[in-house]
């Protein structure tokens, strides 16, 4: 028996462990995986200066993202086959060992390889944390825990750059990796407290090396193409186009291969279910909108509104605080009512209206009003991811929780990468057509917002501000398009209640 009924019977048959047993054991692995995506950002200049490889500094970020995205379905599949608690120990061991290698790396090349290894651990931490909630907690109560994990993720995203800057300034850049070791060891001890869940597969697991190779080629080339596109440089377009073409070819071959594989790495049969693919597409739209906002709002605030870096950080707090609060409230409401799709339907509709307001009237808002708009936006953006995870876990059944959780994680990562690249391309394209000088300044500001702004004279800054304001209107409209698409997917979702 599969689907929601099977999942429900499993949850009712086993008494759920207590909150203090489950949540701390999953909180630290999730925190480690997410914080390592952002903690490196503020340390990049110091790393580049120490290694003398400024032009290759972005490799450190991209390498982790690629490896974590590739690892997600692998851990999901292996966790379903051999036990998710056991695989959590593997992921933590890989992550801790890789953190030590990162801290000791003398060159950018070795550091990049170590970040690949770290991403292979981090991708497992995220996927397994989500799946272990599914196997330990009854279906309706999962929404509450998903809200807690979403809050942890948003806290980690906000905490990462601050902690990275402090540690780099006072203890040197290797400290941002060494700090993972004691936290990771604490996560290992807490994971020992997790209950052992016994389950078996209907069919024996078989390796799928062909699927792994094609999947790796697709993810690596596609994300590298998007990284090239985000440079806002026309000279990077041929390389980006070639990489994207290779990625599309690999994707076509991957689909053909996985349809014939006895034990496929990518569960196409599961993803074809209407409830699963709609949920994954919602996760992609949500990732595109949220990461685009977090990426480009600092540039907007500093250039268009003249905010200082410290003011920018304070103005972004309501957005991240709102997302965490919205996730917590949505989780509790799903737990009490059993309703699912209703929350992202209402939430994404209001977020879309909110983004339209930013597109039309953002320059008219004072800082307090702007912060209130971001808080309101965050509250309703928090209605999505917990519902998505609970839905796919209910539909997939207890034996395929890892595959389901991995499909959401992968979709969100790809959506975030595509969305950020598309928004960046739109901003640069509009500026290039209207004012090439503004495009050059904008490209410099993506790398160093404060330095690019202070280098301008007052008239130049005013002209650039006007052009970038118009470009950001289009960007906010595009992000509203992402959330509107998510709204339509939620509106037509076949699962309305668990």
C-alpha distance (Angstrom), angle and dihedral (degrees) to the residues before:
residue distance angle dihedral
X1 . . .
X2 3.80 . .
X3 3.80 138.4 .
X4 3.80 129.4 44.1
X5 3.81 95.3 -30.5
X6 3.78 93.1 53.5
X7 3.78 90.8 45.7
X8 3.79 90.7 49.1
X9 3.77 93.2 50.5
X10 3.80 90.9 50.1
X11 3.81 91.4 51.4
X12 3.82 92.5 47.6
X13 3.79 92.6 46.4
X14 3.78 94.1 57.5
X15 3.77 126.3 49.8
X16 3.79 110.9 -121.5
X17 3.81 114.6 -116.3
X18 3.78 117.7 -117.2
X19 3.78 124.1 -83.9
X20 3.82 92.9 -111.8
X21 3.80 90.0 55.0
X22 3.80 97.7 48.4
X23 3.78 109.7 30.4
X24 3.84 102.3 50.4
X25 3.80 89.5 45.2
X26 3.81 91.2 56.6
X27 3.81 98.7 32.1
X28 3.83 96.6 68.9
X29 3.84 96.5 49.0
X30 3.81 90.8 48.2
X31 3.81 91.6 46.2
X32 3.83 91.8 50.4
X33 3.79 93.6 49.4
X34 3.82 95.4 48.1
X35 3.81 99.0 39.3
X36 3.80 91.4 54.5
X37 3.80 89.4 61.8
X38 3.82 91.1 61.8
X39 3.81 108.7 21.9
X40 3.82 90.8 75.7
X41 3.83 94.2 57.4
X42 3.80 97.3 79.8
X43 3.82 91.7 41.6
X44 3.82 95.8 54.7
X45 3.85 95.5 93.0
X46 3.82 91.2 51.6
X47 3.81 92.1 46.4
X48 3.80 91.1 48.4
X49 3.80 91.3 49.0
X50 3.81 92.5 48.5
X51 3.81 94.7 48.7
X52 3.81 98.3 34.2
X53 3.81 91.5 -130.2
X54 3.80 105.4 114.9
X55 3.82 94.7 154.1
X56 3.81 91.6 55.6
X57 3.79 98.4 46.3
X58 3.83 92.6 103.4
X59 3.81 88.8 63.4
X60 3.81 88.1 74.9
X61 3.81 91.9 62.3
X62 3.80 98.4 36.9
X63 3.83 93.5 48.1
X64 3.82 91.9 58.1
X65 3.81 93.2 46.4
X66 3.81 93.6 49.8
X67 3.81 94.1 47.1
X68 3.83 94.2 45.5
X69 3.80 91.3 50.0
X70 3.80 91.9 49.9
X71 3.81 92.4 46.3
X72 3.83 96.3 52.7
X73 3.84 99.3 77.9
X74 3.81 92.2 36.6
X75 3.80 92.9 58.1
X76 3.79 90.3 41.2
X77 3.80 91.3 55.5
X78 3.82 95.6 41.9
X79 3.80 91.9 44.8
X80 3.81 90.7 55.2
X81 3.81 89.6 50.5
X82 3.81 104.3 40.0
X83 3.80 106.4 19.4
X84 3.79 129.3 -77.0
X85 3.80 96.0 -125.9
X86 3.81 90.0 56.2
X87 3.81 91.6 48.2
X88 3.83 90.1 49.1
X89 3.80 88.8 62.4
X90 3.81 89.2 50.7
X91 3.81 92.4 49.8
X92 3.82 92.5 47.5
X93 3.82 91.6 48.7
X94 3.80 91.7 50.9
X95 3.81 91.6 46.6
X96 3.82 94.9 49.1
X97 3.81 93.8 45.8
X98 3.80 91.6 47.5
X99 3.83 91.2 49.8
X100 3.80 89.8 57.1
X101 3.82 91.1 49.5
X102 3.83 90.1 48.9
X103 3.81 91.5 53.6
X104 3.81 92.2 49.4
X105 3.84 97.0 44.0
X106 3.84 111.8 121.0
X107 3.83 96.8 -170.8
X108 3.78 136.2 46.1
X109 3.82 90.7 -121.0
X110 3.81 93.7 56.1
X111 3.79 91.0 42.9
X112 3.81 90.0 52.6
X113 3.81 91.5 51.9
X114 3.80 89.9 48.4
X115 3.81 89.7 50.9
X116 3.81 88.8 53.7
X117 3.81 88.8 55.0
X118 3.80 90.3 45.5
X119 3.81 90.4 51.7
X120 3.80 90.3 51.7
X121 3.80 86.6 59.4
X122 3.81 96.1 39.4
X123 3.81 94.2 52.6
X124 3.78 89.1 55.6
X125 3.80 93.0 49.2
X126 3.81 91.8 56.7
X127 3.80 96.9 44.5
X128 3.80 96.4 42.7
X129 3.82 93.1 47.2
X130 3.79 89.8 57.5
X131 3.81 94.1 43.8
X132 3.82 94.5 47.0
X133 3.80 89.3 58.3
X134 3.79 87.7 55.5
X135 3.80 94.4 52.3
X136 3.82 96.1 42.9
X137 3.82 104.3 38.3
X138 3.84 130.2 59.3
X139 3.84 113.4 -107.7
X140 3.80 101.8 -103.3
X141 3.80 94.4 42.4
X142 3.82 90.8 53.4
X143 3.80 90.2 77.8
X144 3.80 90.1 65.7
X145 3.80 92.0 52.4
X146 3.80 91.8 45.4
X147 3.79 87.4 56.0
X148 3.80 90.1 52.7
X149 3.81 91.8 49.7
X150 3.80 91.3 47.9
X151 3.80 88.3 54.2
X152 3.80 90.1 50.5
X153 3.82 90.3 50.7
X154 3.80 93.7 50.3
X155 3.82 91.0 45.8
X156 3.80 89.6 51.8
X157 3.82 91.3 48.9
X158 3.81 90.4 52.5
X159 3.81 95.9 39.8
X160 3.83 96.1 47.6
X161 3.83 101.2 73.5
X162 3.82 92.7 41.5
X163 3.81 93.5 49.2
X164 3.81 91.6 43.1
X165 3.79 92.3 54.2
X166 3.81 93.8 46.4
X167 3.80 95.4 46.6
X168 3.81 93.2 45.2
X169 3.81 92.8 49.4
X170 3.81 96.1 47.4
X171 3.81 105.7 27.9
X172 3.82 106.8 17.8
X173 3.80 130.1 -103.2
X174 3.87 96.3 -73.4
X175 3.82 87.7 67.4
X176 3.82 91.6 70.9
X177 3.80 87.4 66.1
X178 3.81 98.8 36.0
X179 3.82 90.7 56.9
X180 3.82 87.2 66.9
X181 3.80 92.2 65.6
X182 3.84 100.5 68.7
X183 3.81 91.5 36.7
X184 3.81 90.4 49.2
X185 3.81 92.2 49.3
X186 3.80 88.4 51.0
X187 3.81 88.6 52.3
X188 3.82 89.8 52.4
X189 3.80 91.0 54.1
X190 3.80 92.1 47.6
X191 3.82 91.6 48.5
X192 3.81 88.6 57.7
X193 3.81 86.0 66.4
X194 3.81 92.6 58.7
X195 3.83 114.8 105.4
X196 3.79 117.8 -107.2
X197 3.82 109.2 -116.5
X198 3.78 114.9 -157.0
X199 3.77 117.9 -150.4
X200 3.77 139.1 142.5
X201 3.79 136.7 -151.8
X202 3.77 125.7 -112.0
X203 3.80 89.6 -135.4
X204 3.81 125.7 33.5
X205 3.80 115.1 -104.0
X206 3.80 118.4 -109.0
X207 3.79 128.5 -172.1
X208 3.81 117.7 -106.5
X209 3.83 105.1 -158.0
X210 3.81 92.9 162.0
X211 3.78 91.6 54.8
X212 3.81 91.3 46.4
X213 3.83 92.8 51.9
X214 3.80 94.2 46.8
X215 3.80 92.0 43.8
X216 3.82 91.1 50.3
X217 3.82 91.6 49.9
X218 3.81 91.5 48.2
X219 3.82 95.3 48.6
X220 3.81 96.2 40.9
X221 3.81 96.9 47.4
X222 3.82 94.4 41.6
X223 3.82 94.9 49.5
X224 3.81 91.8 43.5
X225 3.80 88.7 51.4
X226 3.79 90.3 51.7
X227 3.80 90.9 46.9
X228 3.81 88.7 54.2
X229 3.81 91.0 48.5
X230 3.81 91.5 52.4
X231 3.79 90.9 61.4
X232 3.81 88.3 80.4
X233 3.78 89.7 -136.7
X234 3.80 123.3 129.7
X235 3.81 91.1 -150.5
X236 3.82 88.9 65.6
X237 3.83 93.7 57.6
X238 3.85 97.3 86.4
X239 3.81 91.4 52.6
X240 3.79 91.4 44.4
X241 3.81 91.6 49.0
X242 3.82 93.0 49.7
X243 3.81 92.0 48.6
X244 3.80 91.3 47.4
X245 3.82 91.2 50.3
X246 3.82 90.3 52.5
X247 3.79 89.4 48.6
X248 3.83 92.6 52.1
X249 3.82 91.9 49.2
X250 3.81 90.2 48.9
X251 3.82 90.1 49.6
X252 3.83 92.4 52.8
X253 3.81 91.2 49.9
X254 3.81 90.5 44.6
X255 3.82 92.5 55.9
X256 3.81 91.7 48.5
X257 3.80 91.7 47.4
X258 3.81 96.1 46.5
X259 3.81 91.9 50.1
X260 3.82 88.2 60.9
X261 3.84 100.2 36.9
X262 3.81 117.8 110.1
X263 3.81 92.4 -142.8
X264 3.81 105.7 16.9
X265 3.79 122.6 -157.7
X266 3.82 90.7 -143.7
X267 3.83 109.8 50.0
X268 3.81 98.0 -138.3
X269 3.79 91.2 168.0
X270 3.80 89.5 58.0
X271 3.80 94.4 43.2
X272 3.82 91.4 51.8
X273 3.81 90.3 65.5
X274 3.84 107.3 106.6
X275 3.81 93.5 -128.8
X276 3.82 92.2 50.2
X277 3.80 100.1 46.5
X278 3.79 92.3 43.9
X279 3.80 90.3 50.3
X280 3.82 91.8 47.9
X281 3.81 90.9 47.9
X282 3.82 89.5 50.7
X283 3.81 89.0 52.1
X284 3.82 89.8 51.2
X285 3.82 92.6 50.3
X286 3.80 91.5 46.5
X287 3.80 91.8 49.3
X288 3.80 91.3 48.4
X289 3.81 92.8 51.6
X290 3.81 98.6 41.5
X291 3.81 99.0 44.1
X292 3.82 91.7 43.5
X293 3.79 90.0 54.7
X294 3.80 94.2 46.6
X295 3.82 91.0 46.4
X296 3.80 100.7 47.5
X297 3.80 104.6 27.4
X298 3.84 92.2 78.9
X299 3.82 90.1 56.2
X300 3.81 90.7 47.0
X301 3.79 93.4 48.3
X302 3.81 94.8 48.5
X303 3.81 98.0 42.5
X304 3.78 105.6 32.0
X305 3.80 99.2 30.7
X306 3.82 98.4 28.9
X307 3.80 94.4 -127.8
X308 3.79 119.8 164.9
X309 3.82 119.1 -122.6
X310 3.82 90.9 -102.3
X311 3.83 91.6 48.9
X312 3.80 89.3 48.1
X313 3.79 90.8 54.1
X314 3.81 91.0 50.5
X315 3.81 92.4 48.1
X316 3.82 91.1 53.0
X317 3.81 93.3 52.0
X318 3.85 93.4 79.0
X319 3.82 90.3 54.8
X320 3.81 95.0 52.5
X321 3.81 92.1 38.2
X322 3.80 89.8 51.0
X323 3.81 93.2 50.9
X324 3.79 91.8 51.3
X325 3.81 92.9 46.2
X326 3.79 92.3 46.1
X327 3.80 90.7 51.1
X328 3.80 91.8 51.1
X329 3.81 93.7 48.0
X330 3.81 92.9 45.7
X331 3.79 91.2 50.2
X332 3.80 91.5 53.0
X333 3.83 92.3 46.7
X334 3.80 92.6 50.1
X335 3.81 88.9 48.3
X336 3.82 91.8 52.3
X337 3.82 100.2 39.0
X338 3.81 105.9 25.3
X339 3.80 89.1 -135.0
X340 3.81 116.5 136.5
X341 3.81 119.7 164.6
X342 3.81 93.3 40.9
X343 3.81 91.8 73.1
X344 3.83 99.3 54.6
X345 3.83 89.4 40.4
X346 3.79 91.3 59.6
X347 3.79 95.3 32.9
X348 3.80 97.5 50.7
X349 3.80 91.7 44.4
X350 3.82 90.3 56.1
X351 3.82 92.3 43.1
X352 3.81 89.7 53.4
X353 3.81 91.1 51.7
X354 3.80 89.3 46.9
X355 3.80 92.5 53.1
X356 3.79 90.6 48.7
X357 3.80 87.6 54.8
X358 3.81 89.7 52.6
X359 3.80 90.8 49.1
X360 3.80 93.1 51.8
X361 3.81 105.7 31.6
X362 3.82 110.8 14.5
X363 3.86 93.9 115.9
X364 3.81 88.8 56.5
X365 3.81 94.5 58.8
X366 3.79 121.6 93.7
X367 3.80 118.6 -136.7
X368 3.81 93.2 -93.9
X369 3.80 93.0 49.2
X370 3.82 90.7 44.9
X371 3.81 90.8 52.2
X372 3.82 89.7 49.1
X373 3.81 90.5 52.0
X374 3.81 90.6 50.8
X375 3.81 91.1 48.7
X376 3.81 90.8 50.5
X377 3.81 89.9 46.8
X378 3.81 92.0 50.3
X379 3.80 94.3 48.6
X380 3.79 91.7 59.1
X381 3.79 95.5 38.8
X382 3.80 84.8 61.0
X383 3.82 91.1 67.0
X384 3.81 95.0 77.4
X385 3.80 120.4 56.9
X386 3.80 99.5 49.6
X387 3.80 90.7 50.2
X388 3.82 91.0 47.7
X389 3.81 93.2 52.6
X390 3.81 94.2 45.4
X391 3.81 91.2 48.7
X392 3.80 97.6 50.1
X393 3.81 91.4 45.2
X394 3.80 91.3 51.5
X395 3.80 93.5 47.9
X396 3.81 96.6 43.1
X397 3.78 95.8 54.9
X398 3.83 128.2 -132.6
X399 3.82 97.1 -69.3
X400 3.82 96.2 55.8
X401 3.80 100.9 42.3
X402 3.81 92.5 118.4
X403 3.78 93.6 53.0
X404 3.80 91.1 47.4
X405 3.82 94.3 48.5
X406 3.80 90.7 46.3
X407 3.81 92.2 52.2
X408 3.83 89.9 55.8
X409 3.81 93.1 47.2
X410 3.80 92.1 48.2
X411 3.82 93.0 46.8
X412 3.79 92.5 49.9
X413 3.83 92.3 49.2
X414 3.79 93.5 48.9
X415 3.81 91.4 45.0
X416 3.80 91.2 50.5
X417 3.80 92.4 49.3
X418 3.81 94.6 45.8
X419 3.81 93.5 42.9
X420 3.79 95.0 49.8
X421 3.80 92.1 46.6
X422 3.81 93.3 48.3
X423 3.81 93.0 48.5
X424 3.81 90.8 47.9
X425 3.81 91.0 48.8
X426 3.82 91.1 49.8
X427 3.80 92.6 49.9
X428 3.79 93.3 48.5
X429 3.81 94.1 41.9
X430 3.79 93.4 54.3
X431 3.79 92.2 46.4
X432 3.80 93.1 47.4
X433 3.79 92.3 52.6
X434 3.79 93.6 48.1
X435 3.82 105.7 29.7
X436 3.84 121.7 1.8
X437 3.82 90.8 -167.7
X438 3.81 90.4 57.2
X439 3.81 88.2 49.7
X440 3.81 90.6 53.1
X441 3.81 91.9 49.8
X442 3.79 91.3 46.6
X443 3.81 91.5 52.2
X444 3.81 89.6 51.0
X445 3.80 90.7 48.1
X446 3.79 92.8 55.4
X447 3.81 86.6 62.0
X448 3.84 98.9 34.4
X449 3.82 114.8 6.6
X450 3.80 97.7 178.4
X451 3.81 96.7 45.7
X452 3.80 94.3 47.6
X453 3.80 93.3 50.8
X454 3.80 97.6 46.6
X455 3.83 90.7 51.4
X456 3.83 91.3 64.7
X457 3.78 127.4 89.0
X458 3.81 118.5 -126.2
X459 3.87 95.8 -100.0
X460 3.81 91.8 45.3
X461 3.77 91.3 49.2
X462 3.83 91.8 50.4
X463 3.83 91.9 51.2
X464 3.78 92.9 46.6
X465 3.80 91.2 47.1
X466 3.80 91.5 54.2
X467 3.80 93.4 49.8
X468 3.80 94.2 44.6
X469 3.82 90.5 47.8
X470 3.81 89.6 58.9
X471 3.79 91.6 45.1
X472 3.80 90.9 51.5
X473 3.80 90.5 52.1
X474 3.79 87.0 61.8
X475 3.81 90.8 44.5
X476 3.81 92.5 53.7
X477 3.80 89.3 48.7
X478 3.81 90.0 51.8
X479 3.82 91.8 49.8
X480 3.81 87.5 49.0
X481 3.81 85.7 55.3
X482 3.82 89.5 57.2
X483 3.80 92.3 52.1
X484 3.81 92.6 43.3
X485 3.81 89.1 55.2
X486 3.81 89.1 50.0
X487 3.82 89.0 50.3
X488 3.83 91.3 54.6
X489 3.80 90.9 48.8
X490 3.82 90.9 50.7
X491 3.81 91.3 45.9
X492 3.82 91.8 55.5
X493 3.82 96.1 38.7
X494 3.83 111.2 131.7
X495 3.83 95.0 -146.5
X496 3.80 110.6 73.5
X497 3.80 101.5 158.7
X498 3.82 139.6 20.3
